[in-house]
Amino acid sequence: MPTYKCTMFLASQDNEGWTDNFYLSDTDIDAAVTEFDGFITDRLPLMGPAFSILWARVSDVAVKGDVAILPRTFPLDGTGTPTSGATPLEANTALKITVTATAVIHNRHFFRGLYSDTVDGRVYAAPSWFATAMATWLTRLKTHTFCRHRTAVGPPPTYSYTAATQADLRGPSARKPGRPFGLPVGAHRRGP
């Protein structure tokens, strides 16, 4: 079965951006788009209105340039209802999720878009609205995703994909999301 890389582009109201990547196996790219749409449906209740999914795409890992954009109207704001008085946290505060395929094959996901009612310092203290939605999310990761692991260094590197058997929430982590969207790229010329 072909394998597809599915990517969500997310952002906060203060313009911090990050991506979430998942690997799915479906009969064709249209089936992968339909399946990934379920990921978006399950992700929105985990985000309050301060966070959005800017857009999402599905690409075939074996065919360079084979990309499908999800047929939704983006951006999609979070539908979760944080506790009164809770504030959005910076994107460098994340929950670490480990998705396991075998004893030696696993992937890490850093789950961002959190509020102060979910993480208190370095302690996971989720209210019921978040804990319920997170249980649904972990089930989706366990039953639908594949773990990617490198089998040869290359160049180019070679990857293999193994079906996930477990998804576990490991707790809060401080992890920078990387370079924000919208910054200039390329060579910069020196002044006159």
Stockholm file with secondary structure:
# STOCKHOLM 1.0

chainA/1-192         MPTYKCTMFLASQDNEGWTDNFYLSDTDIDAAVTEFDGFITDRLPLMGPAFSILWARVSDVAVKGDVAILPRTFPLDGTGTPTSGATPLEANTALKITVTATAVIHNRHFFRGLYSDTVDGRVYAAPSWFATAMATWLTRLKTHTFCRHRTAVGPPPTYSYTAATQADLRGPSARKPGRPFGLPVGAHRRGP
#=GR chainA/1-192 SS CCEEEEEEEEEETTSCEEEEEEEEECSSHHHHHHHHHHHHHHHGGGSCTTEEEEEEEEEETTSTTCEEECSSCSCEECCCCCCTTCCBCCTTEEEEEEEESSSSCEEEEEECCCBTTTEETTEECCCHHHHHHHHHHHHHHHHHCEEEEEEECCSSCEEEEEECCEEEEEEEEECCCCSCTTCCCSCCCCCC
#=GC SS_cons         CCEEEEEEEEEETTSCEEEEEEEEECSSHHHHHHHHHHHHHHHGGGSCTTEEEEEEEEEETTSTTCEEECSSCSCEECCCCCCTTCCBCCTTEEEEEEEESSSSCEEEEEECCCBTTTEETTEECCCHHHHHHHHHHHHHHHHHCEEEEEEECCSSCEEEEEECCEEEEEEEEECCCCSCTTCCCSCCCCCC
//
